[in-house]
């Protein structure tokens, strides 16, 4: 009991020390739509001294330089979306007050414990996962519990390029990709208005990453980002033009009204970043985008519900197919066992037939020997009978009677000689 109490006290002291250390730190939350350059931005932050954790997702062909997303963070966000019955490509709004749901309490505590363990002792650390754009009502209060120094870096890219990239990677229709861009960018911008933040355009990052880092460092009061000298060569090697596989055409008038509207929102965002437009002008345009998004979501909802029902039916059928496959496999294994036993029985039968043939031949030989013995016995019996008949005849002859005294005297002499 005393040992348990000591362990418990040590654990509490460790947790308290981690909490205090994290409270003095600064966290940079990198938000932005998928395929928007968030990985490139996070990769530069890491090289400039922002800790991203020890278990980052491995690079893949669609992101050969890496994602810079902590595995535990992605798993937690996926779990939250699953409990809300949503996916990262779902256009439907979340339920009211979803972020305060008691059903997410365990995830909240697990994620706080993970962050304390992973980033305690780091002066500046960061999190990056595009899913956070839609989960900001959950993440902002959670991070504010850990540290008051929360900074936002919103990364944006031309929606046409994002949609093309999603189409190439995930076979997602262009229209769907552009609506997702609207959803992620507008929600991220709206939910972070009261926090220290900076907006980074992917094209500007590729054009002048040093200047952009200095600007972000000033806007977020993060001196660590301003000193690029030591990591310059490494960042130059990391930030290649290969990161940009898709480029928007200069004229999108033939791409349809959706492309034109998302372009207007992006242009307003770009003008706001460069100082050519005010925040209010951008928000006016974003309200138009929000109306379009709400209209799309209202049409998406019944389609998504039917899709969910179809997916559930597909899962059930897949389970049934798997069950039938397992049953078929069991039948196959049973058939193999029966076949093996049949082969053993056939071999045993064949051996028995050989043994029976041998026994039959041996019995035939014995029968022949027995017949021969019977013949011999019969002939012996005939010979004995003839001898008895001859002896009886001899007893009846005159010579036998005449020589009787002689035989008696001979026998008597033999007796006395002994």
C-alpha positions in Angstrom: 0.0 0.0 0.0 2.8 2.4 0.9 4.6 1.6 -2.4 1.4 2.3 -4.3 1.0 5.6 -2.5 4.6 6.5 -3.3 4.0 5.7 -7.0 0.8 7.7 -7.1 2.4 10.7 -5.5 5.3 10.5 -7.9 2.9 10.3 -10.8 1.0 13.3 -9.6 4.3 15.3 -9.1 5.3 14.4 -12.6 2.0 15.4 -14.1 2.1 18.7 -12.2 5.6 19.4 -13.4 4.6 18.6 -17.0 1.6 20.9 -16.7 3.7 23.8 -15.4 6.3 23.4 -18.1 3.6 23.3 -20.8 1.9 26.3 -19.4 5.0 28.4 -20.0 5.4 27.1 -23.6 4.0 28.4 -26.9 1.9 26.2 -29.3 1.6 27.0 -33.0 -1.6 25.4 -34.5 -1.1 25.0 -38.3 -4.6 24.9 -40.0 -5.6 24.7 -43.6 -7.3 22.6 -46.2 -5.8 19.3 -47.3 -3.2 19.7 -50.2 -2.8 23.4 -49.4 0.8 23.5 -48.3 0.3 22.8 -44.6 3.0 20.1 -44.8 5.5 22.4 -46.4 4.8 25.1 -43.8 5.0 22.6 -40.9 8.3 21.2 -42.3 9.8 24.7 -42.3 8.6 25.4 -38.8 10.2 22.2 -37.6 13.5 23.1 -39.2 13.4 26.5 -37.5 12.9 25.0 -34.0 9.2 24.3 -33.6 8.9 20.8 -32.1 6.3 18.6 -33.8 6.7 15.4 -31.8 8.5 12.1 -32.1 6.1 9.9 -34.0 5.2 11.7 -37.2 3.4 10.0 -40.1 5.8 8.5 -42.7 6.2 10.1 -46.1 4.2 8.6 -49.0 4.2 9.1 -52.8 1.6 11.8 -52.6 3.6 13.6 -49.9 7.2 12.5 -50.5 8.7 15.1 -48.1 6.4 14.0 -45.2 3.2 15.1 -43.6 4.6 16.5 -40.3 1.5 15.2 -38.5 1.8 13.3 -35.2 0.3 9.9 -35.5 -1.5 10.2 -32.1 -3.0 13.5 -33.2 -4.4 12.1 -36.4 -5.8 9.1 -34.6 -7.5 11.3 -32.1 -9.1 13.5 -34.8 -10.3 10.5 -36.7 -11.8 9.1 -33.5 -13.7 12.4 -32.9 -15.0 12.5 -36.5 -16.1 8.8 -36.2 -18.1 9.6 -33.0 -19.7 12.5 -34.8 -20.4 10.1 -37.7 -18.5 12.3 -40.1 -15.5 11.9 -42.4 -12.9 14.4 -43.6 -14.7 14.8 -46.9 -18.2 15.4 -45.4 -19.8 18.7 -46.2 -22.5 18.4 -43.5 -22.4 20.7 -40.5 -21.7 19.2 -37.1 -24.4 18.9 -34.4 -25.0 21.8 -32.1 -22.6 22.0 -29.2 -20.9 18.9 -30.4 -17.5 19.9 -28.9 -18.9 19.9 -25.3 -20.5 16.5 -25.7 -19.7 14.2 -22.7 -19.1 11.5 -25.2 -15.8 13.2 -26.2 -14.6 13.5 -22.6 -12.4 10.5 -22.7 -10.8 11.7 -26.0 -10.2 15.1 -24.5 -8.4 13.7 -21.4 -6.4 11.2 -23.5 -5.2 14.0 -25.9 -4.3 16.3 -23.0 -2.2 13.5 -21.4 -0.6 12.8 -24.8 0.3 16.5 -25.3 1.7 16.9 -21.8 3.9 13.8 -22.2 5.0 14.6 -25.7 5.7 18.4 -25.5 6.6 19.0 -21.8 9.9 20.8 -21.8 9.5 22.3 -25.3 9.6 26.1 -25.5 7.7 26.2 -28.8 5.8 23.3 -30.2 3.2 22.8 -32.9 0.4 20.7 -34.2 -0.6 20.2 -37.8 -3.6 18.2 -39.2 -6.0 19.6 -41.8 -8.9 17.9 -39.9 -8.4 20.5 -37.1 -10.0 23.1 -39.4 -13.4 21.5 -38.6 -12.5 20.6 -35.0 -11.4 24.0 -33.8 -14.2 24.3 -31.2 -12.8 21.2 -29.6 -9.1 22.0 -29.9 -8.9 25.7 -29.0 -10.3 25.3 -25.4 -8.3 22.2 -24.9 -5.0 23.9 -25.9 -5.9 27.0 -23.9 -6.1 24.7 -20.8 -2.5 23.7 -21.4 -1.0 27.0 -22.3 -2.3 30.6 -22.8 0.2 31.1 -25.6 -1.8 29.7 -28.6 -0.9 31.0 -32.0 -2.6 30.2 -35.3 -1.0 29.8 -38.7 -3.7 29.5 -41.4 -2.2 28.2 -44.7 -4.2 28.7 -47.9 -3.7 27.7 -51.5 -5.6 28.4 -54.7 -8.8 26.3 -54.5 -8.5 25.2 -58.1 -5.1 23.7 -57.4 -6.3 22.0 -54.2 -9.3 20.5 -56.0 -7.0 19.2 -58.9 -4.7 17.7 -56.3 -7.5 15.9 -54.5 -8.9 14.8 -57.8 -5.5 13.2 -58.8 -4.9 11.7 -55.4 -8.4 10.6 -54.2 -10.4 10.7 -57.4 -12.6 13.4 -55.7 -14.7 15.4 -58.1 -13.5 19.0 -58.7 -16.8 20.4 -57.4 -16.5 18.4 -54.2 -12.9 19.4 -53.6 -13.7 23.1 -54.1 -16.6 23.0 -51.6 -14.3 21.3 -49.1 -11.8 24.1 -49.6 -14.6 26.7 -48.8 -15.7 24.7 -45.8 -12.2 24.3 -44.3 -10.9 27.8 -45.0 -14.0 29.7 -44.0 -14.5 27.7 -40.8 -10.8 28.0 -39.8 -10.9 31.8 -40.5 -14.1 32.3 -38.5 -13.2 30.2 -35.5 -9.7 31.8 -35.0 -10.6 35.5 -35.3 -10.1 36.1 -31.6 -6.6 34.5 -31.5 -3.2 35.7 -32.5 -2.9 34.4 -36.1 -1.1 34.8 -39.4 -2.3 33.8 -42.9 0.2 32.2 -45.2 -0.4 31.7 -49.0 1.3 28.6 -50.4 2.4 30.5 -53.5 4.1 33.2 -51.4 5.8 30.5 -49.3 7.3 29.0 -52.5 8.3 32.4 -53.8 9.9 33.9 -50.7 9.9 31.6 -47.7 12.4 33.7 -45.7 10.3 36.9 -46.1 7.2 35.0 -45.1 8.8 33.5 -42.1 10.0 36.9 -40.9 6.5 38.3 -41.4 4.9 35.4 -39.5 7.5 35.8 -36.8 6.5 39.4 -36.3 2.8 38.9 -36.5 2.8 35.9 -34.0 5.7 37.3 -31.9 7.8 34.1 -32.5 11.4 35.2 -32.8 12.4 31.6 -33.4 11.0 31.9 -36.9 12.9 35.0 -37.8 16.4 33.5 -37.6 16.6 31.4 -40.8 20.4 31.4 -41.2 21.2 28.1 -39.6 18.5 26.1 -41.4 18.6 28.0 -44.7 20.4 25.3 -46.8 18.2 22.5 -45.3 15.0 24.4 -46.0 16.1 25.2 -49.6 16.6 21.5 -50.2 13.3 20.7 -48.6 11.2 23.4 -50.3 11.5 22.4 -53.9 9.1 23.3 -56.8 8.2 19.6 -56.9 5.9 20.3 -54.0 3.5 22.1 -56.4 2.2 19.6 -58.9 -0.9 21.6 -60.0 -1.2 25.2 -61.1 -4.4 27.2 -61.6 -4.9 28.7 -65.1 -5.0 32.4 -65.4 -8.5 32.4 -66.8 -11.2 30.3 -65.0 -14.2 31.8 -66.7 -14.9 28.5 -68.4 -14.7 26.5 -65.2 -18.2 27.2 -64.0 -19.8 29.3 -61.3 -18.5 27.3 -58.4 -14.9 27.7 -59.5 -15.5 31.4 -60.0 -17.0 31.9 -56.5 -14.2 30.0 -54.8 -11.7 32.1 -56.8 -13.4 35.3 -55.6 -13.1 34.1 -52.0 -9.4 33.2 -52.5 -8.7 36.5 -54.2 -10.3 38.4 -51.3 -8.2 36.4 -48.9 -5.0 37.1 -50.9 -5.9 40.8 -51.0 -6.4 40.9 -47.3 -3.1 39.2 -46.6 -1.2 41.6 -48.9 -3.0 44.6 -47.4 -4.9 45.4 -50.6 -8.2 44.8 -48.9 -9.5 45.1 -45.4 -10.6 42.2 -43.2 -14.2 43.3 -43.5 -14.0 43.2 -47.3 -12.8 39.6 -47.1 -15.5 38.7 -44.6 -18.1 40.2 -46.9 -16.9 37.9 -49.6 -16.6 35.0 -47.2 -20.3 35.4 -46.2 -21.2 34.9 -49.9 -19.1 31.7 -49.8 -20.7 30.6 -46.6 -24.2 30.9 -48.3 -23.0 28.8 -51.1 -21.5 26.3 -48.7 -24.8 26.1 -46.7 -26.8 25.5 -49.8 -24.4 22.7 -50.9 -24.5 21.2 -47.4 -28.3 21.1 -47.5 -28.2 19.2 -50.7 -25.3 17.1 -49.5 -27.1 16.0 -46.3 -29.6 13.6 -47.8 -27.1 12.2 -50.2 -24.6 11.7 -47.4 -27.3 9.9 -45.3 -28.1 7.6 -48.2 -24.4 7.1 -48.7 -24.0 6.2 -45.0 -26.9 3.7 -45.3 -25.3 2.2 -48.4 -21.9 2.0 -46.6 -23.6 0.3 -43.6 -25.3 -2.1 -45.9 -22.0 -2.7 -47.7 -20.3 -3.3 -44.3 -23.0 -5.8 -43.3 -22.7 -7.6 -46.7 -18.9 -7.6 -46.4 -19.2 -9.1 -42.9 -21.6 -11.7 -44.4 -19.2 -12.4 -47.3 -16.4 -12.8 -44.8 -18.5 -15.2 -42.7 -19.4 -17.2 -45.8 -15.8 -17.2 -46.9 -14.7 -18.5 -43.5 -17.4 -21.1 -43.6 -16.3 -22.1 -47.1 -12.7 -22.3 -45.9 -13.8 -24.5 -43.0 -15.7 -26.8 -45.5 -12.6 -26.9 -47.7 -10.4 -27.9 -44.7 -12.9 -30.5 -43.8 -13.0 -31.8 -47.4 -9.2 -32.0 -47.3 -9.3 -34.0 -44.1 -12.0 -36.3 -45.4 -10.0 -36.7 -48.6 -6.9 -37.6 -46.7 -8.8 -40.1 -44.6 -10.3 -41.5 -47.7 -6.9 -41.9 -49.2 -5.7 -43.7 -46.1 -8.7 -45.9 -46.1 -8.2 -46.7 -49.8 -4.5 -47.6 -49.2 -5.5 -49.8 -46.2 -8.2 -51.5 -48.4 -5.6 -52.0 -51.1 -3.2 -53.5 -48.6 -6.0 -55.7 -47.3 -6.9 -56.9 -50.8 -3.2 -57.9 -51.3 -3.2 -59.7 -48.0 -6.4 -61.4 -48.9 -5.0 -62.6 -52.2 -1.9 -64.0 -50.4 -4.1 -65.7 -47.9 -6.3 -67.1 -50.6 -3.2 -68.5 -52.4 -2.0 -70.0 -49.1 -5.4 -71.5 -48.4 -5.4 -73.0 -51.9 -1.9 -74.5 -51.3 -3.1 -75.9 -47.9 -6.2 -77.3 -49.6 -4.0 -79.0 -52.2 -1.7 -80.4 -49.5 -4.7 -81.6 -47.6 -6.1 -83.4 -50.7 -2.7 -85.0 -51.2 -2.6 -86.1 -47.6 -6.1 -87.5 -47.8 -5.0 -89.5 -50.9 -2.0 -90.8 -49.1 -4.1 -91.7 -46.1 -6.6 -93.5 -48.3 -3.9 -95.5 -49.9 -2.3 -96.3 -46.6 -5.7 -97.5 -45.3 -6.1 -99.7 -48.3 -2.6 -101.1 -47.8 -3.3 -101.8 -44.1 -6.5 -103.5 -45.0 -4.7 -105.7 -47.5 -2.1 -106.6 -44.9 -4.8 -107.5 -42.4 -6.5 -109.6 -44.9 -3.3 -111.3 -45.8 -2.5 -112.0 -42.2 -5.9 -113.4 -41.5 -5.5 -115.6 -44.5 -2.1 -116.8 -43.2 -3.5 -117.7 -39.9 -6.0 -119.9 -41.6 -3.4 -121.8 -43.7 -2.1 -125.4 -42.8 1.5 -124.3 -42.7 0.8 -121.8 -40.0 -0.8 -124.5 -37.9 2.0 -127.1 -38.4 4.7 -124.6 -37.4 3.0 -123.5 -34.3 5.0 -125.8 -31.9 8.2 -124.6 -33.5 7.3 -121.0 -32.9 6.4 -121.7 -29.3 9.8 -123.4 -28.6 11.7 -120.6 -30.3 9.9 -118.0 -28.1 10.5 -120.1 -25.0 14.3 -120.4 -25.8 14.5 -116.6 -26.1 12.8 -116.2 -22.7 15.3 -118.5 -20.9 18.3 -117.1 -22.7 17.6 -113.6 -21.2 
